[in-house]
Amino acid sequence: MNIYFLDTYALIELIKGNRDYARFINEQFRVTIFNLYELYYVLLKNEGENTAKEYYFKFLPFSIEVKDKPIFYASKFRLKNKKRDFSYVDALGYSIAKMENFNFLTGDREFEHFQNVEFVK
């Protein structure tokens, strides 16, 4: 069974009910607390505090601990790809996905042709 690492874009598309993301709702997936931080911010700004908290806590059980090794890997990855201007959170998520052999689910075009990426717009 595939395990997906959902970036914040993917989380938002799931919440919005994007039909292209609907097939992932029953898959196993993971996020980090940093994705939840971004999600909370976006929802707080656009939908209000109640909705932001609702989804933060809904996805919190899928959050995995961030260890040192992925942080080091993500920093090297981001530096190596500095022309693409990946965010710290996306670089970390992609690195965790790659290291754990998860598929990185995103709609961010910068990742479209990378290994272990499931690109869905």
Biopython code that builds the backbone (N, CA, C, O; Angstrom):
import numpy as np
from Bio.PDB.StructureBuilder import StructureBuilder

atoms = [
    (1, "MET", "N", (0.840, -1.191, 0.000)),
    (1, "MET", "CA", (0.000, 0.000, 0.000)),
    (1, "MET", "C", (0.883, 1.251, 0.000)),
    (1, "MET", "O", (1.873, 1.324, 0.728)),
    (2, "ASN", "N", (0.520, 2.205, -0.803)),
    (2, "ASN", "CA", (1.259, 3.460, -0.870)),
    (2, "ASN", "C", (0.924, 4.332, 0.327)),
    (2, "ASN", "O", (-0.218, 4.382, 0.783)),
    (3, "ILE", "N", (1.932, 5.011, 0.821)),
    (3, "ILE", "CA", (1.728, 6.039, 1.835)),
    (3, "ILE", "C", (2.109, 7.361, 1.184)),
    (3, "ILE", "O", (3.150, 7.466, 0.535)),
    (4, "TYR", "N", (1.279, 8.343, 1.357)),
    (4, "TYR", "CA", (1.495, 9.648, 0.760)),
    (4, "TYR", "C", (1.876, 10.656, 1.829)),
    (4, "TYR", "O", (1.344, 10.641, 2.939)),
    (5, "PHE", "N", (2.796, 11.522, 1.477)),
    (5, "PHE", "CA", (3.075, 12.684, 2.302)),
    (5, "PHE", "C", (2.362, 13.845, 1.626)),
    (5, "PHE", "O", (2.659, 14.168, 0.476)),
    (6, "LEU", "N", (1.430, 14.473, 2.323)),
    (6, "LEU", "CA", (0.648, 15.561, 1.748)),
    (6, "LEU", "C", (1.282, 16.897, 2.083)),
    (6, "LEU", "O", (1.493, 17.219, 3.252)),
    (7, "ASP", "N", (1.583, 17.670, 1.058)),
    (7, "ASP", "CA", (2.033, 19.024, 1.348)),
    (7, "ASP", "C", (0.803, 19.880, 1.656)),
    (7, "ASP", "O", (-0.329, 19.414, 1.529)),
    (8, "THR", "N", (1.023, 21.100, 2.052)),
    (8, "THR", "CA", (-0.082, 21.963, 2.463)),
    (8, "THR", "C", (-1.045, 22.212, 1.313)),
    (8, "THR", "O", (-2.255, 22.293, 1.525)),
    (9, "TYR", "N", (-0.527, 22.334, 0.111)),
    (9, "TYR", "CA", (-1.379, 22.502, -1.065)),
    (9, "TYR", "C", (-2.366, 21.340, -1.167)),
    (9, "TYR", "O", (-3.558, 21.551, -1.388)),
    (10, "ALA", "N", (-1.869, 20.119, -1.007)),
    (10, "ALA", "CA", (-2.722, 18.937, -1.104)),
    (10, "ALA", "C", (-3.776, 18.927, 0.003)),
    (10, "ALA", "O", (-4.929, 18.571, -0.242)),
    (11, "LEU", "N", (-3.394, 19.309, 1.198)),
    (11, "LEU", "CA", (-4.361, 19.380, 2.292)),
    (11, "LEU", "C", (-5.491, 20.349, 1.969)),
    (11, "LEU", "O", (-6.664, 20.048, 2.194)),
    (12, "ILE", "N", (-5.133, 21.499, 1.447)),
    (12, "ILE", "CA", (-6.142, 22.512, 1.109)),
    (12, "ILE", "C", (-7.061, 22.010, 0.001)),
    (12, "ILE", "O", (-8.272, 22.221, 0.057)),
    (13, "GLU", "N", (-6.499, 21.350, -0.999)),
    (13, "GLU", "CA", (-7.324, 20.823, -2.091)),
    (13, "GLU", "C", (-8.282, 19.734, -1.587)),
    (13, "GLU", "O", (-9.419, 19.649, -2.050)),
    (14, "LEU", "N", (-7.834, 18.918, -0.657)),
    (14, "LEU", "CA", (-8.727, 17.923, -0.046)),
    (14, "LEU", "C", (-9.880, 18.615, 0.678)),
    (14, "LEU", "O", (-11.037, 18.220, 0.536)),
    (15, "ILE", "N", (-9.562, 19.632, 1.443)),
    (15, "ILE", "CA", (-10.582, 20.371, 2.191)),
    (15, "ILE", "C", (-11.567, 21.039, 1.249)),
    (15, "ILE", "O", (-12.772, 21.043, 1.505)),
    (16, "LYS", "N", (-11.058, 21.610, 0.151)),
    (16, "LYS", "CA", (-11.921, 22.280, -0.825)),
    (16, "LYS", "C", (-12.790, 21.303, -1.606)),
    (16, "LYS", "O", (-13.734, 21.713, -2.282)),
    (17, "GLY", "N", (-12.478, 20.021, -1.516)),
    (17, "GLY", "CA", (-13.263, 19.025, -2.239)),
    (17, "GLY", "C", (-12.872, 18.868, -3.694)),
    (17, "GLY", "O", (-13.682, 18.430, -4.511)),
    (18, "ASN", "N", (-11.645, 19.219, -4.027)),
    (18, "ASN", "CA", (-11.141, 19.053, -5.390)),
    (18, "ASN", "C", (-11.278, 17.583, -5.795)),
    (18, "ASN", "O", (-10.691, 16.707, -5.161)),
    (19, "ARG", "N", (-12.046, 17.316, -6.842)),
    (19, "ARG", "CA", (-12.308, 15.938, -7.273)),
    (19, "ARG", "C", (-11.040, 15.187, -7.645)),
    (19, "ARG", "O", (-10.980, 13.966, -7.496)),
    (20, "ASP", "N", (-10.034, 15.888, -8.124)),
    (20, "ASP", "CA", (-8.775, 15.237, -8.495)),
    (20, "ASP", "C", (-8.018, 14.718, -7.269)),
    (20, "ASP", "O", (-7.157, 13.846, -7.388)),
    (21, "TYR", "N", (-8.341, 15.251, -6.109)),
    (21, "TYR", "CA", (-7.706, 14.802, -4.868)),
    (21, "TYR", "C", (-8.562, 13.805, -4.097)),
    (21, "TYR", "O", (-8.082, 13.189, -3.145)),
    (22, "ALA", "N", (-9.800, 13.640, -4.487)),
    (22, "ALA", "CA", (-10.735, 12.780, -3.753)),
    (22, "ALA", "C", (-10.234, 11.345, -3.635)),
    (22, "ALA", "O", (-10.510, 10.678, -2.638)),
    (23, "ARG", "N", (-9.510, 10.866, -4.625)),
    (23, "ARG", "CA", (-9.044, 9.479, -4.586)),
    (23, "ARG", "C", (-7.999, 9.235, -3.500)),
    (23, "ARG", "O", (-7.691, 8.083, -3.194)),
    (24, "PHE", "N", (-7.456, 10.287, -2.920)),
    (24, "PHE", "CA", (-6.437, 10.140, -1.884)),
    (24, "PHE", "C", (-7.010, 10.139, -0.467)),
    (24, "PHE", "O", (-6.292, 9.847, 0.490)),
    (25, "ILE", "N", (-8.281, 10.459, -0.327)),
    (25, "ILE", "CA", (-8.863, 10.612, 0.999)),
    (25, "ILE", "C", (-8.843, 9.312, 1.800)),
    (25, "ILE", "O", (-8.778, 9.346, 3.029)),
    (26, "ASN", "N", (-8.898, 8.183, 1.129)),
    (26, "ASN", "CA", (-8.887, 6.900, 1.836)),
    (26, "ASN", "C", (-7.513, 6.232, 1.847)),
    (26, "ASN", "O", (-7.372, 5.098, 2.303)),
    (27, "GLU", "N", (-6.514, 6.934, 1.347)),
    (27, "GLU", "CA", (-5.145, 6.419, 1.356)),
    (27, "GLU", "C", (-4.484, 6.738, 2.699)),
    (27, "GLU", "O", (-4.922, 7.636, 3.419)),
    (28, "GLN", "N", (-3.444, 6.005, 3.019)),
    (28, "GLN", "CA", (-2.651, 6.358, 4.193)),
    (28, "GLN", "C", (-1.803, 7.577, 3.839)),
    (28, "GLN", "O", (-1.194, 7.634, 2.771)),
    (29, "PHE", "N", (-1.774, 8.535, 4.737)),
    (29, "PHE", "CA", (-0.956, 9.720, 4.476)),
    (29, "PHE", "C", (-0.367, 10.255, 5.764)),
    (29, "PHE", "O", (-0.811, 9.939, 6.868)),
    (30, "ARG", "N", (0.663, 11.085, 5.574)),
    (30, "ARG", "CA", (1.371, 11.714, 6.676)),
    (30, "ARG", "C", (1.588, 13.192, 6.355)),
    (30, "ARG", "O", (1.577, 13.605, 5.195)),
    (31, "VAL", "N", (1.783, 13.968, 7.408)),
    (31, "VAL", "CA", (2.118, 15.392, 7.323)),
    (31, "VAL", "C", (3.082, 15.677, 8.479)),
    (31, "VAL", "O", (3.370, 14.793, 9.286)),
    (32, "THR", "N", (3.569, 16.898, 8.549)),
    (32, "THR", "CA", (4.314, 17.331, 9.728)),
    (32, "THR", "C", (3.554, 18.472, 10.387)),
    (32, "THR", "O", (2.618, 19.032, 9.816)),
    (33, "ILE", "N", (3.973, 18.798, 11.582)),
    (33, "ILE", "CA", (3.371, 19.917, 12.302)),
    (33, "ILE", "C", (3.566, 21.224, 11.529)),
    (33, "ILE", "O", (2.779, 22.158, 11.683)),
    (34, "PHE", "N", (4.601, 21.293, 10.708)),
    (34, "PHE", "CA", (4.852, 22.498, 9.920)),
    (34, "PHE", "C", (3.810, 22.670, 8.818)),
    (34, "PHE", "O", (3.413, 23.792, 8.505)),
    (35, "ASN", "N", (3.367, 21.557, 8.229)),
    (35, "ASN", "CA", (2.278, 21.628, 7.254)),
    (35, "ASN", "C", (0.987, 22.079, 7.933)),
    (35, "ASN", "O", (0.209, 22.854, 7.378)),
    (36, "LEU", "N", (0.782, 21.578, 9.141)),
    (36, "LEU", "CA", (-0.418, 21.961, 9.879)),
    (36, "LEU", "C", (-0.378, 23.435, 10.278)),
    (36, "LEU", "O", (-1.409, 24.104, 10.331)),
    (37, "TYR", "N", (0.808, 23.920, 10.553)),
    (37, "TYR", "CA", (0.973, 25.347, 10.842)),
    (37, "TYR", "C", (0.575, 26.178, 9.618)),
    (37, "TYR", "O", (-0.188, 27.137, 9.736)),
    (38, "GLU", "N", (1.090, 25.811, 8.456)),
    (38, "GLU", "CA", (0.722, 26.523, 7.224)),
    (38, "GLU", "C", (-0.774, 26.415, 6.959)),
    (38, "GLU", "O", (-1.422, 27.402, 6.611)),
    (39, "LEU", "N", (-1.317, 25.211, 7.125)),
    (39, "LEU", "CA", (-2.746, 24.995, 6.902)),
    (39, "LEU", "C", (-3.571, 25.865, 7.839)),
    (39, "LEU", "O", (-4.524, 26.520, 7.416)),
    (40, "TYR", "N", (-3.201, 25.867, 9.092)),
    (40, "TYR", "CA", (-3.931, 26.681, 10.070)),
    (40, "TYR", "C", (-3.921, 28.152, 9.658)),
    (40, "TYR", "O", (-4.955, 28.819, 9.706)),
    (41, "TYR", "N", (-2.770, 28.648, 9.259)),
    (41, "TYR", "CA", (-2.653, 30.052, 8.848)),
    (41, "TYR", "C", (-3.574, 30.365, 7.661)),
    (41, "TYR", "O", (-4.320, 31.343, 7.691)),
    (42, "VAL", "N", (-3.514, 29.534, 6.627)),
    (42, "VAL", "CA", (-4.322, 29.770, 5.429)),
    (42, "VAL", "C", (-5.811, 29.735, 5.767)),
    (42, "VAL", "O", (-6.573, 30.595, 5.326)),
    (43, "LEU", "N", (-6.217, 28.748, 6.544)),
    (43, "LEU", "CA", (-7.631, 28.643, 6.904)),
    (43, "LEU", "C", (-8.058, 29.762, 7.846)),
    (43, "LEU", "O", (-9.174, 30.268, 7.730)),
    (44, "LEU", "N", (-7.198, 30.156, 8.769)),
    (44, "LEU", "CA", (-7.500, 31.279, 9.657)),
    (44, "LEU", "C", (-7.744, 32.543, 8.849)),
    (44, "LEU", "O", (-8.683, 33.293, 9.116)),
    (45, "LYS", "N", (-6.897, 32.769, 7.865)),
    (45, "LYS", "CA", (-6.999, 33.956, 7.009)),
    (45, "LYS", "C", (-8.266, 33.916, 6.145)),
    (45, "LYS", "O", (-8.940, 34.933, 5.985)),
    (46, "ASN", "N", (-8.587, 32.745, 5.590)),
    (46, "ASN", "CA", (-9.673, 32.663, 4.605)),
    (46, "ASN", "C", (-11.011, 32.175, 5.149)),
    (46, "ASN", "O", (-12.063, 32.507, 4.602)),
    (47, "GLU", "N", (-10.975, 31.396, 6.215)),
    (47, "GLU", "CA", (-12.214, 30.761, 6.686)),
    (47, "GLU", "C", (-12.556, 31.064, 8.143)),
    (47, "GLU", "O", (-13.694, 30.855, 8.564)),
    (48, "GLY", "N", (-11.598, 31.548, 8.909)),
    (48, "GLY", "CA", (-11.854, 31.866, 10.312)),
    (48, "GLY", "C", (-11.263, 30.839, 11.256)),
    (48, "GLY", "O", (-10.850, 29.753, 10.850)),
    (49, "GLU", "N", (-11.234, 31.212, 12.534)),
    (49, "GLU", "CA", (-10.558, 30.412, 13.546)),
    (49, "GLU", "C", (-11.211, 29.048, 13.783)),
    (49, "GLU", "O", (-10.500, 28.058, 13.956)),
    (50, "ASN", "N", (-12.516, 28.973, 13.794)),
    (50, "ASN", "CA", (-13.179, 27.690, 14.048)),
    (50, "ASN", "C", (-12.821, 26.656, 12.988)),
    (50, "ASN", "O", (-12.501, 25.514, 13.318)),
    (51, "THR", "N", (-12.873, 27.040, 11.740)),
    (51, "THR", "CA", (-12.529, 26.125, 10.647)),
    (51, "THR", "C", (-11.049, 25.763, 10.703)),
    (51, "THR", "O", (-10.679, 24.607, 10.500)),
    (52, "ALA", "N", (-10.211, 26.747, 10.977)),
    (52, "ALA", "CA", (-8.767, 26.498, 11.057)),
    (52, "ALA", "C", (-8.470, 25.467, 12.144)),
    (52, "ALA", "O", (-7.698, 24.536, 11.917)),
    (53, "LYS", "N", (-9.067, 25.621, 13.308)),
    (53, "LYS", "CA", (-8.844, 24.666, 14.398)),
    (53, "LYS", "C", (-9.436, 23.295, 14.070)),
    (53, "LYS", "O", (-8.834, 22.263, 14.368)),
    (54, "GLU", "N", (-10.598, 23.294, 13.466)),
    (54, "GLU", "CA", (-11.235, 22.020, 13.104)),
    (54, "GLU", "C", (-10.312, 21.161, 12.244)),
    (54, "GLU", "O", (-10.111, 19.981, 12.532)),
    (55, "TYR", "N", (-9.754, 21.750, 11.194)),
    (55, "TYR", "CA", (-8.904, 20.971, 10.295)),
    (55, "TYR", "C", (-7.513, 20.716, 10.877)),
    (55, "TYR", "O", (-6.897, 19.688, 10.596)),
    (56, "TYR", "N", (-7.032, 21.634, 11.671)),
    (56, "TYR", "CA", (-5.756, 21.398, 12.345)),
    (56, "TYR", "C", (-5.854, 20.115, 13.173)),
    (56, "TYR", "O", (-5.000, 19.234, 13.070)),
    (57, "PHE", "N", (-6.881, 20.020, 13.976)),
    (57, "PHE", "CA", (-7.034, 18.845, 14.843)),
    (57, "PHE", "C", (-7.460, 17.603, 14.067)),
    (57, "PHE", "O", (-7.172, 16.480, 14.481)),
    (58, "LYS", "N", (-8.137, 17.799, 12.959)),
    (58, "LYS", "CA", (-8.532, 16.655, 12.129)),
    (58, "LYS", "C", (-7.307, 15.957, 11.535)),
    (58, "LYS", "O", (-7.255, 14.729, 11.469)),
    (59, "PHE", "N", (-6.323, 16.750, 11.105)),
    (59, "PHE", "CA", (-5.131, 16.194, 10.469)),
    (59, "PHE", "C", (-3.984, 15.921, 11.450)),
    (59, "PHE", "O", (-3.014, 15.254, 11.093)),
    (60, "LEU", "N", (-4.088, 16.423, 12.662)),
    (60, "LEU", "CA", (-3.014, 16.241, 13.643)),
    (60, "LEU", "C", (-2.636, 14.770, 13.875)),
    (60, "LEU", "O", (-1.448, 14.481, 14.014)),
    (61, "PRO", "N", (-3.584, 13.832, 13.923)),
    (61, "PRO", "CA", (-3.196, 12.431, 14.134)),
    (61, "PRO", "C", (-2.304, 11.841, 13.032)),
    (61, "PRO", "O", (-1.680, 10.799, 13.234)),
    (62, "PHE", "N", (-2.243, 12.496, 11.886)),
    (62, "PHE", "CA", (-1.430, 12.021, 10.772)),
    (62, "PHE", "C", (-0.042, 12.658, 10.747)),
    (62, "PHE", "O", (0.758, 12.405, 9.847)),
    (63, "SER", "N", (0.222, 13.484, 11.746)),
    (63, "SER", "CA", (1.491, 14.192, 11.823)),
    (63, "SER", "C", (2.583, 13.281, 12.374)),
    (63, "SER", "O", (2.390, 12.567, 13.359)),
    (64, "ILE", "N", (3.729, 13.327, 11.712)),
    (64, "ILE", "CA", (4.870, 12.536, 12.171)),
    (64, "ILE", "C", (5.938, 13.464, 12.740)),
    (64, "ILE", "O", (6.040, 14.631, 12.364)),
    (65, "GLU", "N", (6.719, 12.917, 13.646)),
    (65, "GLU", "CA", (7.788, 13.676, 14.270)),
    (65, "GLU", "C", (8.877, 13.988, 13.247)),
    (65, "GLU", "O", (9.230, 13.152, 12.415)),
    (66, "VAL", "N", (9.394, 15.194, 13.327)),
    (66, "VAL", "CA", (10.495, 15.597, 12.453)),
    (66, "VAL", "C", (11.796, 15.355, 13.207)),
    (66, "VAL", "O", (12.015, 15.889, 14.294)),
    (67, "LYS", "N", (12.635, 14.553, 12.615)),
    (67, "LYS", "CA", (13.925, 14.223, 13.233)),
    (67, "LYS", "C", (15.043, 15.021, 12.561)),
    (67, "LYS", "O", (14.815, 15.737, 11.585)),
    (68, "ASP", "N", (16.239, 14.883, 13.097)),
    (68, "ASP", "CA", (17.383, 15.655, 12.605)),
    (68, "ASP", "C", (17.745, 15.331, 11.157)),
    (68, "ASP", "O", (17.946, 16.235, 10.346)),
    (69, "LYS", "N", (17.827, 14.053, 10.841)),
    (69, "LYS", "CA", (18.318, 13.637, 9.527)),
    (69, "LYS", "C", (17.521, 14.262, 8.364)),
    (69, "LYS", "O", (18.134, 14.742, 7.410)),
    (70, "PRO", "N", (16.177, 14.270, 8.413)),
    (70, "PRO", "CA", (15.441, 14.919, 7.329)),
    (70, "PRO", "C", (15.684, 16.423, 7.249)),
    (70, "PRO", "O", (15.634, 17.002, 6.164)),
    (71, "ILE", "N", (15.946, 17.055, 8.384)),
    (71, "ILE", "CA", (16.243, 18.492, 8.364)),
    (71, "ILE", "C", (17.555, 18.745, 7.622)),
    (71, "ILE", "O", (17.654, 19.674, 6.820)),
    (72, "PHE", "N", (18.553, 17.915, 7.893)),
    (72, "PHE", "CA", (19.835, 18.062, 7.202)),
    (72, "PHE", "C", (19.679, 17.795, 5.706)),
    (72, "PHE", "O", (20.218, 18.524, 4.873)),
    (73, "TYR", "N", (18.928, 16.731, 5.379)),
    (73, "TYR", "CA", (18.690, 16.363, 3.977)),
    (73, "TYR", "C", (17.932, 17.483, 3.264)),
    (73, "TYR", "O", (18.283, 17.866, 2.148)),
    (74, "ALA", "N", (16.893, 18.002, 3.917)),
    (74, "ALA", "CA", (16.065, 19.049, 3.306)),
    (74, "ALA", "C", (16.865, 20.325, 3.063)),
    (74, "ALA", "O", (16.665, 21.002, 2.054)),
    (75, "SER", "N", (17.758, 20.651, 3.970)),
    (75, "SER", "CA", (18.583, 21.848, 3.800)),
    (75, "SER", "C", (19.502, 21.705, 2.599)),
    (75, "SER", "O", (19.664, 22.645, 1.820)),
    (76, "LYS", "N", (20.103, 20.535, 2.446)),
    (76, "LYS", "CA", (20.953, 20.287, 1.271)),
    (76, "LYS", "C", (20.135, 20.290, -0.009)),
    (76, "LYS", "O", (20.567, 20.831, -1.027)),
    (77, "PHE", "N", (18.951, 19.684, 0.040)),
    (77, "PHE", "CA", (18.054, 19.659, -1.123)),
    (77, "PHE", "C", (17.663, 21.075, -1.533)),
    (77, "PHE", "O", (17.694, 21.417, -2.715)),
    (78, "ARG", "N", (17.299, 21.891, -0.557)),
    (78, "ARG", "CA", (16.876, 23.268, -0.848)),
    (78, "ARG", "C", (18.033, 24.077, -1.408)),
    (78, "ARG", "O", (17.847, 24.861, -2.339)),
    (79, "LEU", "N", (19.223, 23.899, -0.854)),
    (79, "LEU", "CA", (20.401, 24.606, -1.342)),
    (79, "LEU", "C", (20.742, 24.173, -2.766)),
    (79, "LEU", "O", (21.044, 25.006, -3.620)),
    (80, "LYS", "N", (20.691, 22.874, -3.014)),
    (80, "LYS", "CA", (20.986, 22.347, -4.343)),
    (80, "LYS", "C", (19.985, 22.865, -5.387)),
    (80, "LYS", "O", (20.336, 23.024, -6.556)),
    (81, "ASN", "N", (18.769, 23.121, -4.976)),
    (81, "ASN", "CA", (17.698, 23.564, -5.881)),
    (81, "ASN", "C", (17.278, 25.004, -5.609)),
    (81, "ASN", "O", (16.106, 25.346, -5.765)),
    (82, "LYS", "N", (18.225, 25.849, -5.203)),
    (82, "LYS", "CA", (17.880, 27.206, -4.775)),
    (82, "LYS", "C", (17.226, 28.049, -5.868)),
    (82, "LYS", "O", (16.516, 29.006, -5.559)),
    (83, "LYS", "N", (17.449, 27.718, -7.124)),
    (83, "LYS", "CA", (16.801, 28.469, -8.207)),
    (83, "LYS", "C", (15.300, 28.209, -8.258)),
    (83, "LYS", "O", (14.547, 29.020, -8.795)),
    (84, "ARG", "N", (14.870, 27.102, -7.712)),
    (84, "ARG", "CA", (13.441, 26.767, -7.696)),
    (84, "ARG", "C", (12.705, 27.431, -6.534)),
    (84, "ARG", "O", (11.475, 27.484, -6.533)),
    (85, "ASP", "N", (13.436, 27.932, -5.558)),
    (85, "ASP", "CA", (12.852, 28.660, -4.437)),
    (85, "ASP", "C", (11.800, 27.843, -3.673)),
    (85, "ASP", "O", (10.707, 28.335, -3.391)),
    (86, "PHE", "N", (12.141, 26.600, -3.344)),
    (86, "PHE", "CA", (11.253, 25.778, -2.531)),
    (86, "PHE", "C", (11.146, 26.377, -1.136)),
    (86, "PHE", "O", (12.124, 26.902, -0.603)),
    (87, "SER", "N", (9.974, 26.300, -0.556)),
    (87, "SER", "CA", (9.828, 26.743, 0.826)),
    (87, "SER", "C", (10.525, 25.743, 1.743)),
    (87, "SER", "O", (10.775, 24.601, 1.358)),
    (88, "TYR", "N", (10.829, 26.178, 2.941)),
    (88, "TYR", "CA", (11.438, 25.277, 3.916)),
    (88, "TYR", "C", (10.515, 24.094, 4.205)),
    (88, "TYR", "O", (10.965, 22.952, 4.290)),
    (89, "VAL", "N", (9.225, 24.377, 4.354)),
    (89, "VAL", "CA", (8.261, 23.331, 4.689)),
    (89, "VAL", "C", (8.149, 22.318, 3.558)),
    (89, "VAL", "O", (8.108, 21.114, 3.813)),
    (90, "ASP", "N", (8.099, 22.783, 2.314)),
    (90, "ASP", "CA", (8.008, 21.861, 1.177)),
    (90, "ASP", "C", (9.288, 21.044, 1.012)),
    (90, "ASP", "O", (9.232, 19.850, 0.717)),
    (91, "ALA", "N", (10.426, 21.680, 1.198)),
    (91, "ALA", "CA", (11.692, 20.944, 1.100)),
    (91, "ALA", "C", (11.763, 19.861, 2.167)),
    (91, "ALA", "O", (12.229, 18.753, 1.901)),
    (92, "LEU", "N", (11.305, 20.175, 3.360)),
    (92, "LEU", "CA", (11.301, 19.195, 4.440)),
    (92, "LEU", "C", (10.323, 18.060, 4.139)),
    (92, "LEU", "O", (10.664, 16.889, 4.303)),
    (93, "GLY", "N", (9.122, 18.397, 3.704)),
    (93, "GLY", "CA", (8.131, 17.368, 3.386)),
    (93, "GLY", "C", (8.595, 16.445, 2.286)),
    (93, "GLY", "O", (8.443, 15.227, 2.380)),
    (94, "TYR", "N", (9.164, 17.027, 1.236)),
    (94, "TYR", "CA", (9.668, 16.207, 0.136)),
    (94, "TYR", "C", (10.796, 15.301, 0.624)),
    (94, "TYR", "O", (10.868, 14.133, 0.243)),
    (95, "SER", "N", (11.657, 15.832, 1.450)),
    (95, "SER", "CA", (12.791, 15.054, 1.963)),
    (95, "SER", "C", (12.322, 13.894, 2.838)),
    (95, "SER", "O", (12.838, 12.781, 2.735)),
    (96, "ILE", "N", (11.354, 14.160, 3.688)),
    (96, "ILE", "CA", (10.798, 13.086, 4.509)),
    (96, "ILE", "C", (10.173, 12.018, 3.622)),
    (96, "ILE", "O", (10.382, 10.823, 3.832)),
    (97, "ALA", "N", (9.414, 12.455, 2.641)),
    (97, "ALA", "CA", (8.774, 11.495, 1.721)),
    (97, "ALA", "C", (9.819, 10.628, 1.032)),
    (97, "ALA", "O", (9.671, 9.409, 0.947)),
    (98, "LYS", "N", (10.857, 11.257, 0.552)),
    (98, "LYS", "CA", (11.889, 10.511, -0.155)),
    (98, "LYS", "C", (12.614, 9.536, 0.781)),
    (98, "LYS", "O", (12.855, 8.385, 0.418)),
    (99, "MET", "N", (12.953, 9.996, 1.963)),
    (99, "MET", "CA", (13.683, 9.164, 2.909)),
    (99, "MET", "C", (12.842, 7.997, 3.435)),
    (99, "MET", "O", (13.369, 6.924, 3.729)),
    (100, "GLU", "N", (11.537, 8.219, 3.550)),
    (100, "GLU", "CA", (10.641, 7.181, 4.085)),
    (100, "GLU", "C", (9.972, 6.360, 2.981)),
    (100, "GLU", "O", (9.166, 5.472, 3.257)),
    (101, "ASN", "N", (10.316, 6.668, 1.735)),
    (101, "ASN", "CA", (9.726, 5.993, 0.576)),
    (101, "ASN", "C", (8.215, 6.213, 0.488)),
    (101, "ASN", "O", (7.466, 5.308, 0.119)),
    (102, "PHE", "N", (7.779, 7.429, 0.832)),
    (102, "PHE", "CA", (6.396, 7.852, 0.649)),
    (102, "PHE", "C", (6.305, 8.545, -0.711)),
    (102, "PHE", "O", (7.321, 8.971, -1.261)),
    (103, "ASN", "N", (5.116, 8.655, -1.242)),
    (103, "ASN", "CA", (4.878, 9.494, -2.411)),
    (103, "ASN", "C", (4.541, 10.897, -1.910)),
    (103, "ASN", "O", (3.710, 11.062, -1.017)),
    (104, "PHE", "N", (5.184, 11.894, -2.486)),
    (104, "PHE", "CA", (4.951, 13.281, -2.107)),
    (104, "PHE", "C", (3.811, 13.821, -2.960)),
    (104, "PHE", "O", (3.967, 13.982, -4.171)),
    (105, "LEU", "N", (2.675, 14.101, -2.347)),
    (105, "LEU", "CA", (1.493, 14.579, -3.063)),
    (105, "LEU", "C", (1.453, 16.089, -3.033)),
    (105, "LEU", "O", (1.425, 16.706, -1.969)),
    (106, "THR", "N", (1.451, 16.675, -4.218)),
    (106, "THR", "CA", (1.497, 18.136, -4.328)),
    (106, "THR", "C", (0.887, 18.604, -5.650)),
    (106, "THR", "O", (0.741, 17.834, -6.600)),
    (107, "GLY", "N", (0.545, 19.869, -5.678)),
    (107, "GLY", "CA", (0.140, 20.531, -6.914)),
    (107, "GLY", "C", (1.137, 21.615, -7.292)),
    (107, "GLY", "O", (0.900, 22.394, -8.214)),
    (108, "ASP", "N", (2.243, 21.658, -6.581)),
    (108, "ASP", "CA", (3.299, 22.644, -6.818)),
    (108, "ASP", "C", (4.109, 22.225, -8.048)),
    (108, "ASP", "O", (4.794, 21.202, -8.026)),
    (109, "ARG", "N", (4.028, 23.010, -9.104)),
    (109, "ARG", "CA", (4.694, 22.677, -10.373)),
    (109, "ARG", "C", (6.206, 22.499, -10.238)),
    (109, "ARG", "O", (6.814, 21.791, -11.041)),
    (110, "GLU", "N", (6.807, 23.117, -9.257)),
    (110, "GLU", "CA", (8.252, 22.987, -9.068)),
    (110, "GLU", "C", (8.660, 21.537, -8.799)),
    (110, "GLU", "O", (9.801, 21.153, -9.056)),
    (111, "PHE", "N", (7.734, 20.741, -8.287)),
    (111, "PHE", "CA", (8.030, 19.347, -7.957)),
    (111, "PHE", "C", (7.577, 18.369, -9.047)),
    (111, "PHE", "O", (7.794, 17.164, -8.922)),
    (112, "GLU", "N", (6.966, 18.862, -10.086)),
    (112, "GLU", "CA", (6.275, 18.003, -11.060)),
    (112, "GLU", "C", (7.110, 16.845, -11.594)),
    (112, "GLU", "O", (6.568, 15.755, -11.782)),
    (113, "HIS", "N", (8.376, 17.028, -11.840)),
    (113, "HIS", "CA", (9.185, 15.980, -12.469)),
    (113, "HIS", "C", (10.203, 15.346, -11.509)),
    (113, "HIS", "O", (11.170, 14.720, -11.945)),
    (114, "PHE", "N", (9.978, 15.513, -10.222)),
    (114, "PHE", "CA", (10.882, 14.922, -9.243)),
    (114, "PHE", "C", (10.465, 13.488, -8.925)),
    (114, "PHE", "O", (9.301, 13.111, -9.059)),
    (115, "GLN", "N", (11.442, 12.712, -8.505)),
    (115, "GLN", "CA", (11.214, 11.328, -8.106)),
    (115, "GLN", "C", (10.312, 11.279, -6.868)),
    (115, "GLN", "O", (10.394, 12.146, -5.998)),
    (116, "ASN", "N", (9.462, 10.268, -6.799)),
    (116, "ASN", "CA", (8.547, 10.024, -5.669)),
    (116, "ASN", "C", (7.478, 11.114, -5.525)),
    (116, "ASN", "O", (6.952, 11.327, -4.432)),
    (117, "VAL", "N", (7.162, 11.794, -6.609)),
    (117, "VAL", "CA", (6.154, 12.868, -6.552)),
    (117, "VAL", "C", (4.913, 12.431, -7.306)),
    (117, "VAL", "O", (4.982, 11.934, -8.430)),
    (118, "GLU", "N", (3.782, 12.631, -6.656)),
    (118, "GLU", "CA", (2.475, 12.476, -7.298)),
    (118, "GLU", "C", (1.968, 13.889, -7.491)),
    (118, "GLU", "O", (1.525, 14.540, -6.545)),
    (119, "PHE", "N", (2.038, 14.362, -8.739)),
    (119, "PHE", "CA", (1.651, 15.742, -9.042)),
    (119, "PHE", "C", (0.197, 15.755, -9.497)),
    (119, "PHE", "O", (-0.168, 15.103, -10.476)),
    (120, "VAL", "N", (-0.617, 16.501, -8.779)),
    (120, "VAL", "CA", (-2.039, 16.622, -9.111)),
    (120, "VAL", "C", (-2.397, 18.090, -9.015)),
    (120, "VAL", "O", (-2.182, 18.720, -7.979)),
    (121, "LYS", "N", (-2.935, 18.632, -10.076)),
    (121, "LYS", "CA", (-3.314, 20.048, -10.087)),
    (121, "LYS", "C", (-4.762, 20.205, -9.786)),
    (121, "LYS", "O", (-5.267, 21.327, -9.751)),
]
sb = StructureBuilder()
sb.init_structure("model")
sb.init_model(0)
sb.init_chain("A")
sb.init_seg("    ")
for serial, (resi, resn, name, xyz) in enumerate(atoms, 1):
    if name == "N":
        sb.init_residue(resn, " ", resi, " ")
    sb.init_atom(name, np.array(xyz, "f"), 0.0, 1.0, " ", f" {name:<3s}", serial, name[0])
structure = sb.get_structure()
